[in-house]
Amino acid sequence: GAGVSQTPSNKVTEKGKYVELRCDPISGHTALYWYRQSLGQGPEFLIYFQGTGAADDSGLPNDRFFAVRPEGSVSTLKIQRTERGDSAVYLCASSLKRGSEAFFGQGTRLTVV
Amino acid sequence: AQSVTQLDSQVPVFEEAPVELRCNYSSSVSVYLFWYVQYPNQGLQLLLKYLSGSTLVESINGFEAEFNKSQTSFHLRKPSVHISDTAEYFCAVTVNTGGFKTIFGAGTRLFVKA
């Protein structure tokens, strides 16, 4: 597609539920990143994929968070047993190769009630 | 560990006045440096970047930033701002090793007043 697409744009879920957030990167981009942005703060790194593999998952806050990119294109961020503190905008970005300019999606606003 | 500090959370300025948004970083290895802009209700967009070469980099809409290695700074400047420059500006650092993850500062809200 023309840009990075994230779905849904908004997600409201109840505490304790499971959610999946989807990212469709720019075609041909091998690097994919997930970030989380809380109100009034900058994006916080979660995980980086190079192709199908997670090259750096050091930003995932705990084992309730998991992400996959099985075919090296679309990625899904999965959050189990959601907590109110997980509420934030989750951003996805992709780049042609590692270290090059990253293009960001519009984000998914997750609200846990 | 790498970190990015944006020294001002908000910068109010009158239209046509100059502005400087400050950014300092810490890293023990070489880095790439970026400024991203987020306009109201829009996604993050790259404003300008320093990868190597000339330490002064410019954007197409009049912003410039200078990489100062000795002071570990990458301040963003514009000689004359417009109302349309009102946005959140994020400084970011990509470590030039391993996973190439990008670390962002907390952001500076530039508010241009008429």
Interface residues (C-beta under 8 A of the other chain):
Chain A: A31 Y33 Y35 G40 Q41 G42 P43 E44 F45 Y48 Q50 A55 D56 S58 G59 L91 A93 R98 G99 E101 A102 F103 F104 G105 Q106 G107
Chain B: V4 Q6 Y32 Y36 Q42 G43 L44 Q45 L46 K49 F90 A92 T94 N96 G98 G99 F100 K101 T102 I103 F104 G105 A106 G107
